[in-house]
Amino acid sequence: MHNKPDTKMRRIKISELRIHPIAQRRILQATLTRIINDLDLDAIGVIHVVQYPIDGDGALWVVDGQHRVAALKHHGLEDWVVDVQLHNEVKSNADASNLMLKLMDRASLNAYDKFRNELTAGNPVAVGTSAIVRAAGLKIHNQVRDGNVSAVSALKRVYSLDDGDSLRIALEVLTSAWGHTAAAVEGKLIEGVGAVYAKYNNGELDRDILVKKLAKFPGGPSNVLGTAKSLKGVQSGTLRRHVAAVVVSVYNKGRKTGKLKPI
């Protein structure tokens, strides 16, 4: 947000509050159940809201406090008055997402909800990552299924290696070898292949050969990951490093020249 902070404290009935449709995390049922069971009306705290038109509706939009609001409504306390901090400086969804990211306890904000709001806020890593994933014919979504990528933290880490080059190549290699399946774009596979490209992007790595070798690997992507996990069980290092090592080994197998140095 670029505007000077302009906040006001108000006392508002729960019934007058609406949950922001974008600048929010998804309701966590375990958290909601805990608050419902242990609701202390003297310890509700401050609800943070913004007010600007969304689809023509200029309601008071909650960006931090939706679990507490839901718990009060569960107990039939729509007329209960709570302390509300109105952030008048927020005038757009991007500003609202930025505010939510600042207010939320990062430990309680899962990776997908954080990414979704970073994207709305215009975070360059999130925006660049999203564009590369779309160009690869995939969709970022928290539901694991074919055509989706749910490993947003892995996507951002690989993007940050070189402003997206390694991420673009990793997704091209993985989907060319194994299609747009959920198994093909598992997070550690993306990180492993991305790490290989980042290390050997000086012309040493032939992408077409890598695609062909991976496509023929017995057991496909799940077995590449399983092999890496087996290595991790007996050697030090991260799983993504062991995935990269397996990928390099697959690439080198049967080659007399042009082998990559082991990772």
Residue, then its C-alpha position, 0 to 999 in steps of 0.5 A: m500500500h502506498n497511502k499513509p495509514d488512516t485507521k479509525m476504531r469503531r464499535i460495530k455489530i457482528s451483523e454489519l460485517r462481511i468477510h472479504p471475498i479475496a483478502q482472506r484465508r480459507i476457514l480452518q475448521a479446527t481453528l473455528t471449532r476451537i474458538i467456538n468451544d472456547l469463546d470468551l466474549d471478553a477476549i474477542g479483540v479487534i477485528h480489522v476491516v476495510q470499506y470500499p465497493i466490491d461488485g458495487d457493495g460498499a460493506l465493511w469487509v473483514v480482512d482479519g478476524q473471520h474465525r471470530v466473526a464466524a464463531l459469534k454467528h454460530h452462537g447466534l450473537e449477530d447483534w454482539v458489538v465488537d471493536v473494529q479497526l477500519h483501515n480507510e487507506v485501503k481502496s482496492n483488492a490489492d491494498a486489502s491483500n497487502l494489509m491482510l498479509k501484514l496483519m496475519d500471523r504468518a504461522s497461521l497463514n498456509a502457503y496457498d492462501k499467502f500466495r493467493n493474496e500475494l498475487t492479488a497484491g501484485n507481488p512480482v514473484a507471485v505474478g511471475t510464477s503464476a504467468i509461467v504456470r499458466a504458460a505451461g498449461l497448468k493451474i495453481h490450486n490447493q486441490v491436488r489433481d491432474g492439471n493443477v500445481s499445489a506446491v506454491s512454496a516450491l514454485k516460488r523457490v525455483y522462480s527465485l533462482d533466476d527470475g523464472d528461467s529454471l521454473r519454466i524449463a522444469l515445468e516444460v521438462l516434467t510435463s513433456a516427460w509425464g504429461h500434466t499429471a499431479a504426480a509429474v508436478e510434485g513440488k520436490l520434482i519441480e525443485g529438483v529439476g529446477a536445480v539441475y537446470a540452474k546448475y547446468n544452464n550453460g549449454e551442458l544440458d540437452r533438454d530433449i534428451l532429459v525429457k526422453k530419459l525421464a519419460k522412460f524411467p521405470g515407475g515414472p515420476s513417483n519412482v524418481l521421487g521414491t528413489a530420492k527418498s531412499l537416498k535421503g534415508v542413507q545420505s545427508g542432504t535435502l530431498r530436493r538435492h537428492v531428486a536433482a542427483v537422481v535426475v542427473s543420474v538418469y540423464n547420464k545413464g548410457r551416455k559416453t560423452g556429454k555427461l553432467k557432473p554428479i550433484 
